[in-house]
Structures are given as structure tokens and as C-alpha cells.
């Protein structure tokens, strides 16, 4: 059993040699030739030049109906209204050494330009990375400085508040001490009362008693 092949426009073009755009025809022709001369003129195109031309030409002159582009075995490119024998050749292969050398020079210039652009891109990315890291470092330092200042301010405020409270407490204690009445001083000549009556020997019932409860004599 044969494997079923999926149909694509590219496969059809390769099998028939009929191309539906100048760019597709150029893709096939550039494997056979790298320099072309525009038919009826001395204008020459290398691969890069013809590629740019084909891009614009396909946009401005799309082919319709049964028309197609043809590519010869030598790499010539032509357009046909529908029959191969009616093909009008547009680009004729031209392989002079000067043109090939110019193409090679253009390719070297493009490679050098591509390398320079790649180097510039890498340098720009590296510079952007370093700038981002420097910015992040500065922001981190700024944040740390602000946090340290905030912490120091809070600690200073806390210390000042505690000192003020302590000072106010001491002042209040001093003020209360000064406002308290002084305790009366004991008389130097005061003589403690006797605990027993000197007449009958009966003990007094309390320290404040002024008379003996037994004989009635005054307490001395």
C-alpha cells in the first residue's frame, strides 16, 4: 500500500517547475546561478539585489489565472502566460568574474555588518544589564538608608519619651513628698505612762486610760 503524500503548493512548484511568485522562482534559480542580467539591458543583479527586486515586483505585479514563472536549467527566470513555449525570459544568467567578485564583496560586507550589529546588540544588552543592576543597587542602598534613619528616629523618640516619663515621675514624687504634712516630733520631756496603778497595783485597761479602773486614782 502506497503512503499518501500531502499536496502542497511548494511540492507542486518543484514537480512542475511552475512558480507562482518571482521570489519562489528566484529560490530555485539561485541554486544554479548567482548573477543575472535583465533581459535586453546590461543591468546586472546579484542574489541580494534580485531578492529585493522580487519582493517589490510580487507586491506590485501579482500573477493571475494560468500565468507562472519558469526557471531554466542554467538559472534563467522567465514568466509564461500559461504555456511553457510562450515564456518571456526576464533575467538571463551572467557569470562574469567582476560580478561574482562584487557579489562576494557584498556578502562579506553584509556578514561584517551583521557581526557589527550583533556585537552592538550584545553591548547594548550588557550596558542595559549593568545599568539595571546599578539602579537596583542604588535603590537598595537608598531603602536601607531610609530604614536605618527611620529606625534611629523611632529609637530616639522612644528614648526621649521614656526619659520624659521618668523625669515627670520623679518630679511628681518630689512634689508629693513636699506636699505631705510633717509628722509631729516626740517631746523630749515626754514620759511614758505606767502600765500599773501605783496605789493598788492593778494594770490599766488601755494605754490611753487616765484613771485606775480599780481604785479610781489618776494615772501618772
C-alpha positions as CSV (number, residue, x, y, z in Angstrom):
1,X,0.0,0.0,0.0
2,X,1.5,3.3,-1.1
3,X,1.9,6.1,1.5
4,X,-0.4,9.0,0.8
5,X,1.5,12.2,0.2
6,X,0.2,15.6,1.3
7,X,-0.2,18.1,-1.5
8,X,1.4,21.5,-1.0
9,X,2.0,24.4,-3.3
10,X,5.8,24.1,-2.8
11,X,5.7,20.5,-3.8
12,X,3.6,21.2,-6.9
13,X,6.0,24.0,-7.9
14,X,9.1,21.8,-7.6
15,X,7.5,19.0,-9.6
16,X,6.2,21.2,-12.4
17,X,8.8,23.9,-12.4
18,X,5.9,26.4,-12.5
19,X,6.3,29.1,-9.8
20,X,3.5,31.4,-8.6
21,X,5.8,34.2,-7.5
22,X,9.1,35.7,-8.6
23,X,10.6,35.0,-5.1
24,X,9.8,31.3,-5.4
25,X,11.4,31.2,-8.9
26,X,14.5,33.0,-7.5
27,X,14.8,30.5,-4.7
28,X,15.1,27.8,-7.4
29,X,17.3,29.8,-9.7
30,X,19.9,30.8,-7.1
31,X,20.9,27.2,-6.8
32,X,22.1,27.4,-10.4
33,X,23.3,31.0,-10.8
34,X,24.2,34.0,-8.6
35,X,24.4,36.8,-11.2
36,X,21.7,37.8,-13.7
37,X,21.3,40.4,-16.4
38,X,17.9,41.9,-17.0
39,X,16.9,40.8,-20.5
40,X,17.6,43.4,-23.2
41,X,19.8,45.5,-21.0
42,X,23.2,45.5,-19.3
43,X,21.7,45.9,-15.9
44,X,23.1,43.2,-13.6
45,X,21.6,41.8,-10.4
46,X,23.2,39.6,-7.7
47,X,21.2,37.4,-5.4
48,X,20.6,40.1,-2.8
49,X,19.6,42.8,-5.4
50,X,17.3,40.4,-7.3
51,X,15.7,39.3,-3.9
52,X,14.8,42.9,-3.1
53,X,13.6,43.5,-6.7
54,X,11.4,40.3,-6.5
55,X,9.9,41.3,-3.2
56,X,8.6,44.6,-4.6
57,X,7.7,43.1,-8.0
58,X,5.5,40.4,-6.5
59,X,3.6,43.1,-4.5
60,X,3.1,45.4,-7.5
61,X,2.6,42.7,-10.2
62,X,1.0,39.6,-8.8
63,X,0.3,37.0,-11.5
64,X,-3.2,35.7,-12.2
65,X,-5.1,33.0,-13.9
66,X,-2.8,30.4,-15.6
67,X,0.4,32.5,-15.6
68,X,3.5,31.3,-13.9
69,X,7.3,31.8,-13.7
70,X,9.8,29.4,-15.2
71,X,13.4,28.6,-14.3
72,X,15.8,27.1,-16.9
73,X,18.5,24.6,-16.2
74,X,21.0,27.4,-16.3
75,X,19.1,29.6,-13.9
76,X,17.3,31.9,-16.2
77,X,14.0,33.3,-14.9
78,X,11.0,34.0,-17.1
79,X,7.2,34.4,-17.0
80,X,4.7,32.5,-19.0
81,X,1.0,33.3,-19.7
82,X,0.1,29.6,-19.5
83,X,2.3,27.7,-22.0
84,X,6.0,27.0,-21.5
85,X,6.9,27.8,-25.1
86,X,5.4,31.3,-24.6
87,X,7.8,32.0,-21.7
88,X,9.3,35.5,-21.8
89,X,12.7,35.5,-20.2
90,X,13.3,38.3,-17.7
91,X,16.6,37.5,-16.1
92,X,19.5,35.9,-18.0
93,X,22.4,34.2,-16.2
94,X,25.6,36.3,-16.2
95,X,28.7,34.8,-14.7
96,X,31.5,37.3,-15.4
97,X,34.3,37.4,-12.8
98,X,33.7,41.1,-11.9
99,X,30.1,40.5,-11.0
100,X,30.9,37.4,-8.9
101,X,33.7,39.3,-7.1
102,X,31.3,42.2,-6.4
103,X,28.7,39.7,-5.1
104,X,31.3,38.1,-2.8
105,X,32.3,41.6,-1.6
106,X,28.7,42.4,-0.9
107,X,28.3,39.2,1.0
108,X,31.4,39.9,3.1
109,X,30.1,43.4,3.8
110,X,26.8,42.0,4.9
111,X,28.5,39.5,7.1
112,X,30.6,42.2,8.7
113,X,27.6,44.4,9.1
114,X,25.7,41.5,10.7
115,X,28.5,40.8,13.1
116,X,28.8,44.5,14.0
117,X,25.1,44.7,14.6
118,X,25.2,41.6,16.7
119,X,28.2,43.0,18.7
120,X,26.4,46.3,19.2
121,X,23.3,44.5,20.3
122,X,25.2,42.4,22.9
123,X,27.0,45.6,24.1
124,X,23.7,47.4,24.4
125,X,22.2,44.4,26.3
126,X,25.3,44.3,28.6
127,X,25.1,48.0,29.2
128,X,21.4,47.8,29.9
129,X,22.0,44.9,32.3
130,X,24.7,46.9,34.2
131,X,22.6,50.0,34.3
132,X,19.7,47.9,35.7
133,X,22.0,46.3,38.3
134,X,23.4,49.7,39.3
135,X,19.9,51.2,39.6
136,X,18.8,48.2,41.7
137,X,21.9,48.6,43.9
138,X,21.3,52.4,44.4
139,X,17.6,51.7,45.2
140,X,18.6,49.0,47.7
141,X,21.1,51.4,49.4
142,X,18.5,54.2,49.5
143,X,16.0,51.8,51.0
144,X,18.5,50.6,53.6
145,X,19.5,54.2,54.5
146,X,15.9,55.3,54.9
147,X,15.1,52.3,57.0
148,X,18.2,53.0,59.2
149,X,17.1,56.6,59.6
150,X,13.6,55.6,60.4
151,X,14.8,53.1,63.0
152,X,17.2,55.7,64.6
153,X,14.4,58.2,64.7
154,X,12.0,55.8,66.4
155,X,14.6,54.8,68.9
156,X,15.4,58.4,69.6
157,X,11.7,59.2,70.1
158,X,11.3,56.2,72.3
159,X,14.3,57.2,74.4
160,X,13.1,60.8,74.7
161,X,9.6,59.6,75.7
162,X,11.0,57.3,78.4
163,X,13.3,60.0,79.8
164,X,10.4,62.5,79.9
165,X,8.1,59.9,81.7
166,X,10.9,59.2,84.2
167,X,11.5,62.9,84.8
168,X,7.8,63.6,85.2
169,X,7.5,60.7,87.7
170,X,10.5,61.9,89.7
171,X,9.0,65.5,89.8
172,X,5.6,64.1,90.8
173,X,7.2,62.1,93.6
174,X,9.2,65.1,94.8
175,X,6.2,67.3,94.7
176,X,4.1,64.8,96.6
177,X,6.8,64.5,99.2
178,X,7.0,68.2,99.7
179,X,3.2,68.5,100.0
180,X,2.9,65.7,102.7
181,X,2.4,67.1,106.3
182,X,5.4,66.6,108.7
183,X,4.9,64.0,111.5
184,X,4.9,65.7,114.9
185,X,8.1,65.3,116.7
186,X,8.0,63.4,120.0
187,X,8.5,65.7,123.1
188,X,11.9,65.3,124.6
189,X,10.4,65.6,128.1
190,X,7.5,63.1,127.5
191,X,7.5,60.3,130.0
192,X,5.7,57.1,129.0
193,X,2.6,56.2,131.2
194,X,3.0,53.5,133.8
195,X,1.2,50.3,133.0
196,X,0.2,49.5,136.6
197,X,-1.6,51.7,139.2
198,X,1.0,52.8,141.8
199,X,-1.7,52.7,144.5
200,X,-3.3,49.3,144.1
201,X,-1.1,47.7,141.5
202,X,-4.0,47.0,139.1
203,X,-2.9,47.1,135.4
204,X,-4.5,49.8,133.4
205,X,-7.0,48.5,130.8
206,X,-5.5,50.6,128.0
207,X,-2.6,52.8,127.3
208,X,-4.9,55.8,127.0
209,X,-6.7,55.2,130.3
210,X,-6.4,58.3,132.6
211,X,-7.7,56.6,135.8
212,X,-7.3,53.3,137.5
213,X,-10.4,51.1,137.0
214,X,-10.0,49.6,140.4
215,X,-9.2,52.4,142.9
216,X,-10.0,55.5,140.7
217,X,-6.7,57.3,141.3
218,X,-5.4,59.3,138.3
219,X,-2.8,57.7,136.2
220,X,0.7,59.1,136.4
